[in-house]
Amino acid sequence: PLGIAGFTSGLANVRPDLSLDIWRAASSADWNGLVERVSTILPFELMRTRDAGRFNVSVLKRALAWQGWDVGDVRTPCGDLDADTERELRDLLASGPVAAGGTAGVESTW
């Protein structure tokens, strides 16, 4: 029905398990599971697209830095996260995909 054979997302750098779950649902034609899993990452992905994608890289780099990865500074034209967006990202990552989207079967946490 959706015609999805694969996808790409910066989320794979932060949460490869969630990206793999999405790929598995798409490749096995589990459309209900796919919609359910994509809905759990949608707030994260939408945050990356704000302001014409200005925070695309910043969101990923901040999430990776909080995991202990030294990923360097954001280069222009991307910009650093403002305080409100950083707080929103921290809250989103703290709530995890189960709390954010109610996805059954995702056993990991942010």
C-alpha positions, 0 to 999 in steps of 0.5 A: 500500500505505501510502496516503501522499500527502504528509507534513510534517516539521521536517526540511524546515527543516534538510534540504529535499533529504531531505524532497523525496526522501521526497515524491517517493518517496511521490508516485510510489508508490515504496514501497520507496524511501519506506521506505528514505528514511524509515528514514534520517531516523527517528533524527532524528525520534525524537529530536524526539519524546522526553519528550513532544516536549520537544525537538521544536523544540530539535533543529531549532533546534540543527541550524539554528544549526550551519548558521549560521542565527540561529533564536533561543532555544527557548521553553517548554514546549520545553526546551534540549537537555541535553548528552547529547542535544546530543552525540547530535544532533551525532553523528547529523548528522555521520554523515549519512543514508548512514552512518545508514541506507544510503540509495542515491541521496541525494547530499547530506550533513548 
